[in-house]
Amino acid sequence: MPVPARLPSWAWVTGLTAGAVVVVTGLAVQAESGPHPTAAAAAEPTASASADAKPTPRETTPPAVPDGSGTGRRVVYSLAQKRVWLVDASDATRRTFTVWPGTVSPDPGSYTIGSRTEATTGSDGVEVEHIVYFALADGISVGFSNAVDGSSPPPPAAGTKTGGVRLHKADGAALWDFGTQGTTVTVVE
């Protein structure tokens, strides 16, 4: 078998430089003509198995305060929507957010924030803060709170009665600031 001829070291450097110039030029041309077709296809959502599937629109406007929830400064809690609204005296929504209800819910109606506790351990064993109590249902105190660590509540043990309505951490702080003692809480379906 013949032995290949050895090239001088300057030939390798020249060859590598020329190769690099070709690659960089090719990339520059590709960049000017836009992304590679497969890159563009990868960036777009793939079609689902359903021919009539449509992309889900992003929520741009928060849901309106439910009808029949009263007027004036209040907290509105919708059981069906699992959502809370903080409404100011001019009936403008200052904030709205979703919640994780406990296993015990108050009946629809008007309540008043009776007491507040800065921090304690919830019935699920999680450290909670910004506890705002507003109702009693089935012998259980019902109130809003958030986990100190910001976590969502674990599923309650079978048969456990919990009245805590858990909020995201930032929402818990906002409700704590808004929901002073004596503030009305309107519960709607």
C-alpha positions as CSV (number, residue, x, y, z in Angstrom):
1,M,0.0,0.0,0.0
2,P,1.5,3.4,-1.0
3,V,2.2,5.8,1.8
4,P,0.5,9.2,1.3
5,A,2.7,12.1,0.7
6,R,3.2,14.5,3.6
7,L,2.1,18.0,3.0
8,P,4.0,20.9,4.5
9,S,2.4,22.5,7.6
10,W,1.7,25.7,5.8
11,A,-0.6,23.8,3.4
12,W,-2.8,22.5,6.3
13,V,-3.2,26.0,7.7
14,T,-4.0,27.4,4.2
15,G,-6.5,24.6,3.7
16,L,-8.2,25.1,7.1
17,T,-8.4,28.9,6.5
18,A,-10.0,28.4,3.1
19,G,-12.5,25.9,4.5
20,A,-13.4,28.3,7.3
21,V,-14.0,31.1,4.8
22,V,-16.3,28.9,2.8
23,V,-18.3,27.9,5.8
24,V,-18.7,31.5,7.1
25,T,-19.7,32.7,3.7
26,G,-22.3,30.0,3.4
27,L,-23.7,30.9,6.8
28,A,-23.8,34.6,5.9
29,V,-25.7,33.9,2.7
30,Q,-28.2,31.7,4.6
31,A,-28.7,34.4,7.3
32,E,-29.5,36.9,4.6
33,S,-32.1,34.7,3.1
34,G,-33.9,34.0,6.4
35,P,-34.1,31.0,8.6
36,H,-33.8,27.5,7.3
37,P,-37.2,26.1,6.3
38,T,-37.0,23.4,8.9
39,A,-36.2,25.9,11.6
40,A,-39.3,27.9,10.7
41,A,-41.4,24.8,10.8
42,A,-40.1,23.9,14.2
43,A,-40.9,27.3,15.6
44,E,-44.6,27.0,14.6
45,P,-47.0,24.8,16.5
46,T,-47.7,21.5,14.9
47,A,-51.1,20.5,13.7
48,S,-53.1,18.4,16.1
49,A,-54.9,15.2,15.3
50,S,-58.1,17.2,15.0
51,A,-58.5,19.0,11.7
52,D,-60.7,21.7,13.4
53,A,-58.3,22.4,16.3
54,K,-57.7,26.1,16.9
55,P,-55.0,27.7,19.0
56,T,-56.1,28.8,22.4
57,P,-56.2,32.6,22.5
58,R,-54.4,34.3,25.4
59,E,-56.5,36.0,28.0
60,T,-56.2,39.7,27.4
61,T,-59.0,41.0,29.4
62,P,-59.7,39.6,32.9
63,P,-63.2,38.2,33.5
64,A,-65.7,40.8,34.6
65,V,-66.9,40.9,38.2
66,P,-70.0,38.6,38.4
67,D,-73.4,40.2,38.2
68,G,-75.2,40.3,41.6
69,S,-72.0,40.6,43.6
70,G,-73.0,43.9,45.1
71,T,-71.5,47.4,44.8
72,G,-68.8,49.4,46.4
73,R,-65.5,48.2,48.0
74,R,-65.5,44.5,48.4
75,V,-63.8,41.1,47.8
76,V,-65.8,38.9,45.4
77,Y,-65.3,35.2,45.5
78,S,-66.8,33.0,42.7
79,L,-67.1,29.3,43.7
80,A,-67.7,28.1,40.2
81,Q,-64.9,30.1,38.6
82,K,-62.5,29.6,41.5
83,R,-61.6,33.3,41.2
84,V,-61.4,36.3,43.4
85,W,-61.8,40.0,42.5
86,L,-60.7,42.9,44.6
87,V,-63.1,45.7,43.8
88,D,-62.7,49.3,44.9
89,A,-65.3,51.9,46.1
90,S,-65.9,53.0,42.5
91,D,-66.7,49.4,41.4
92,A,-63.4,49.1,39.5
93,T,-61.5,45.8,39.7
94,R,-58.1,46.4,41.2
95,R,-57.0,42.8,40.9
96,T,-58.4,39.4,40.0
97,F,-56.9,36.0,40.3
98,T,-57.6,32.3,40.5
99,V,-57.6,30.3,43.7
100,W,-57.5,26.7,45.0
101,P,-60.6,26.2,47.2
102,G,-60.7,24.0,50.3
103,T,-63.1,21.1,50.6
104,V,-65.6,23.2,52.6
105,S,-67.1,26.3,50.9
106,P,-69.4,28.9,52.3
107,D,-72.9,29.4,50.8
108,P,-73.4,32.3,48.4
109,G,-74.0,35.5,50.2
110,S,-72.4,38.4,51.9
111,Y,-69.8,38.0,54.7
112,T,-67.4,40.3,56.5
113,I,-63.8,39.8,57.2
114,G,-63.8,39.1,61.0
115,S,-60.2,38.3,61.8
116,R,-56.8,38.1,60.2
117,T,-53.7,36.1,61.2
118,E,-50.2,36.9,59.8
119,A,-49.0,33.3,59.8
120,T,-49.7,29.8,61.0
121,T,-49.7,26.2,60.0
122,G,-52.6,25.2,57.7
123,S,-54.7,22.1,58.3
124,D,-52.7,20.5,55.5
125,G,-49.5,21.0,57.5
126,V,-48.2,23.7,55.2
127,E,-46.9,27.0,56.6
128,V,-49.4,29.7,55.5
129,E,-49.5,33.5,55.8
130,H,-51.9,36.4,55.1
131,I,-54.9,34.5,56.6
132,V,-58.1,36.4,56.2
133,Y,-61.1,34.7,57.8
134,F,-64.6,35.6,56.5
135,A,-67.0,32.8,57.0
136,L,-67.9,29.6,59.0
137,A,-69.3,26.7,57.0
138,D,-70.0,23.2,58.3
139,G,-68.2,24.1,61.6
140,I,-65.0,25.0,59.7
141,S,-63.5,28.5,59.5
142,V,-63.2,29.7,55.9
143,G,-60.5,32.1,54.9
144,F,-58.0,33.1,52.2
145,S,-54.3,32.4,52.6
146,N,-51.1,31.6,50.7
147,A,-48.3,29.2,51.4
148,V,-45.2,30.9,52.7
149,D,-43.1,29.0,50.1
150,G,-45.5,29.9,47.3
151,S,-46.6,26.3,46.6
152,S,-50.0,25.2,45.6
153,P,-51.9,23.1,48.2
154,P,-51.6,19.3,48.2
155,P,-54.8,17.4,47.7
156,P,-56.5,17.0,51.0
157,A,-56.6,13.5,52.6
158,A,-59.9,11.7,52.0
159,G,-62.6,12.9,54.3
160,T,-60.6,15.9,55.5
161,K,-62.5,19.2,55.9
162,T,-60.5,22.2,54.9
163,G,-61.8,25.8,54.7
164,G,-58.6,27.4,53.4
165,V,-58.9,29.1,50.1
166,R,-55.3,29.1,48.9
167,L,-53.9,31.9,46.8
168,H,-50.7,32.5,44.9
169,K,-48.1,34.3,47.1
170,A,-48.4,37.7,45.4
171,D,-52.2,37.5,45.3
172,G,-52.2,36.6,49.1
173,A,-50.2,39.7,49.8
174,A,-52.6,41.9,47.7
175,L,-55.7,40.5,49.4
176,W,-54.0,40.9,52.8
177,D,-53.4,44.6,52.0
178,F,-56.9,45.1,50.6
179,G,-59.0,42.9,52.9
180,T,-58.9,44.7,56.2
181,Q,-61.1,43.7,59.1
182,G,-64.7,44.6,58.3
183,T,-64.3,44.4,54.5
184,T,-67.2,42.8,52.7
185,V,-66.7,39.4,51.0
186,T,-69.4,38.5,48.5
187,V,-69.5,34.8,47.6
188,V,-71.3,34.0,44.4
189,E,-71.8,30.7,42.6
